[in-house]
Amino acid sequence: MRVALAQIITGRDLADNLALVEEYARKAKDGGAALVVFPEATMRAFGHSLLDIAEPLDGPWASRVRAIAAELDVVIVAGMFTPGSEPGAGSGPRKVRNTLLATGPGVDASYDKIHLFDAYGFAESDTVDAGTGPVTFEAAGITFGLATCYDIRFPDLFTENADRGAQVNIVCASWGSGPGKVEQWQLLARARAIDSTTVVLACGQGNAAGESVPAKGSAPTGVGHSAVVSPFGEVIDELDGGPGLLFAELDPDVVTNARAVLPVLANRHRF
């Protein structure tokens, strides 16, 4: 199965961001991809209001993504925002959910980010409700697990996806920039691949801010460096910081063979 990672830089305007989805999905299809992964916050970049654009999974934004996927006969995974639970009286402000939509031929799934980015002076939990459980889906005979950005720091989600049959873990991110953050992103993608003996498709927003260091508490934007990582932690291919499209061939036998050689899932002890 040929896949593509679309390292884009989204902004405030939903229509402009949808145009990027269509543009890169068409390029991916033209390149032979059957699945194309977009970053977290594809619907609207962080740093802008999310409440006013959050919509259900059958709303107009998601419906347009579905239409693009159907027209091109590809699976699309893209980050959007859906409404959170309505708060009770006096329980705080309304919130959204940080959602990955996976849609295309035979695929209709969504994942709400579990681990919220309350770190580096930023508090995602102020505006976002956490998801409640892992999600996997199947396409072309391959099982994929879903994860979002800060989730990559938590190995148990990746091994749980593998326990549920995932041979590939998809991570969509809008990774905050700053000293050492690119290196952490690279290291974590490789570590999670080894932990779970899965291929990791790590797709992030491109770096719109150059090498500047964000102010404390500012919204995470992106650092680029989307990558495809083997079950042994080998970086098969990687982009730089700018926008781009990365292709890769997925072979589930690679995962089967890796698990035969390095059976960390089978050898685990649970405490």
N, C-alpha and C positions, 0 to 999 in steps of 0.2 A: 504494500500500500504506500503510495506516494503522498506525503503531507507537506504543508507549508506553514511557516510561522511568519505572520505579518507584523513587523515591527513598525507601527505607525505612531504619530503624535497627534492626539486628539485635542480639541478645544472645547469651547462652551457651546457652540451651535450644533444641535442634534442632526440637522439636515447635512451639514458639512461632514460630520463624523460618519453618517450613513453613506455619504458619497465615497469616503475613504474605504469603508467596508466593501462596497460594490467594486471600486477600482482594484483593490488588492485581491479580492476574491476572484475577479476575472483574470487577473495576472496569474494567480495560483492555478486556476483551472486551465489556462493556456499552457502552463508549465507541467500539466499532467497530474496535479494534486487532486486527491479525492476528499481531503479534509484540510481546512485552513483554520489556524488558530490566531485570534486577535487578543490584544492585551486586556487586562482589567481596565475599567473606566473607559471602554470604547464609546459608550453612549455619551458620556460627558466627562471631561477631565476633572480631576480633583482640583480644589481651589475655587469652585463655583458652587452655587446652590444645587442641592440634589433633591430636596423635597418637592420642588416645583416640576421636576421632570420624571420622578419615579412613576412607573406604570406597571400594571399586571403583565404577566407573560403573554397575554393575548391582546395587549395594547398595540398602538400603531407602530412604535419603534421596533418592537420584537416581531411584529407581523411583517414589517418590511425586510428584516433580516431573514425571516423564514422564506419570503418570496424570492430573495436573491439566491438563497441556498437551493430552493426548488428549481428556479430557472437555470442555474448553472449545474445542477445535479451534483452538488458537493455538500459535505457537512461543514458547518460553520460553528465555531466556539467563540463567543464574544462576551465581554463584560458589560453589564448594564446595571440599573438600579430599579428595584421593585419596592412597593410599599411595605413598610414594617407593620408590626402590630399596633393597633390604636391604643394609646395609653389610657389607663383609668384616671379617674379624677385625682388631680394632684400628684400624678406619678411621673411628671416630666414631659418634655417635648415629644412631638411625633418624630419618628425615625424612618429610615429606609433599610433595605437589605442590599448588600453588595453581592450581586447575582451573576453567575455565568450561565448563559443560554447556550445550549448545544442543540442544533437543529439541522436537518437535512434528510436525505433518503433513509427512511427507517429509523431516524433518531429524533427524539423529542424529550429532552432532559434539561434540568436546571440544578445548579448548586449554589447555595448561599454560604458565603465565606464564614468559616467557623471562628478562626483566630483573628480578632480585630487588632488593628495596629495602634496599640496604646504604648508607644515607645518613641524615643528620640524627641520628646516634647510634643508629640502629636497624639490626639485622643480620638481615634476613629469611633470608639464606642459612644461618644457624645452625640453622634448623628446616625449611627448604624446599629441595627439589631444583628446579633450573631446568628449564624445558621445552627442547625441542630444535629446534622449527621452527614456522613460521607455519601457521595454519589458516583456511580459508574454508569457507563453506557457502552454499547457494542456497535461497531461499524466495520464492515468488510471482514468479519470474523475475528476482529481484534477488540479486546476490552480495554477501555480507557477510564482512568480515574481523574477526578477534577480537584484542583486546589487553586487558591488565590493568594498571591503575594506573601503576606506575613505567614501564611500557612506553611511556607517552605522551611520555616525554622522549627517545625514540629514533626519529628519522624513518624510518630504513631499514625498520623493521617495517611501517610504514604504506604506504610506497611498494612494498614487496614484496607486501603484500596486494593493492594496486592492480594490480601486474603479474600477479597471479594471478586477476584479473578483478573484484576487489572494487570496487563502486560506493559502498558504505557501510562505514565502519569503526566497530565497536562497541568502546567502552572502558568496562570495569566497574572501579570503584575503591572503595577505602576510604582516601581521601586524608588524610594527616596534617595536622592543623591547625597553626597557628603564624603568625607575622608574614609577610605577603606570600603565604601559600600559596594562598588563594582566587584571587588575581590570577595566580599561576603556572598554576594549573589552567585558568583561563579562557584565558590566553594560549596555553598548549600545545595545548588543544583546537582553537583557531582556527588555529594554525600547522600542526598535523598535517593539518587539512582542506585547507589551501592546498598543502602539500607533495605530497599524494597526489591532489589534486582529487577527493576523496570527500566525501560527507556524513559527518560524525562525530556519532555518538550517544554522548555522554559521560554515563554514569550512575554516580553516586557514592552512598555511604552519607550519610544526613542527619547533621547536626551535633548530636550528643548532648551535647556538652560546652559549648555556648554559644560564647563568644568566648575561653574560657580557653586559655592557652598550655600545651601538654603538657610534662611533664618530659622532659629529654633521654633518649633510648632507650626512651620509652614506646611502646606499640603504636599504630599509626595507626588512627583511628576514622572520621572523616568530616567534611567541611565542607559537604556539599550542593552546590548550584549545578550540578546536572545540566543539560545543555544539548544542543540540536540546532544544529549548525553547518553552513552551506552550503559547497560546494567553494571558494567565494571567501573563506571565513573570516568570513562574516556570521553572527552569533548570531541564529538564527530565533526561538528561545524558550529561556527559562532559568528554573529554579526558584530559590528562595532557600535558606536553610539547613535549613529544616524538612522533615519528610516530605511527600511529594506525588506526584502522577502527572502526567506531561507527555506530551501527545499531539503527533504530527507526521505529516504526509503525505509519503511518499517517492515521488519521480518520477525514474526513472532517466534520463529525457531531460535533466533539469537537469545531471546529471553529464556526459552526452555533450556537451551544449552548452558546459559549462565547459571541458572538455578541448579543444574546438575553438578556443575563444577564448584559453585559457591552457594550451598544450600542454607543461607542464613535464615530464611523464613522457616524452614523445617527444623533448624537447630535452636531456635529461640526458646528461652525459658521465660515464663511470665511470673512476675513477683507480686 
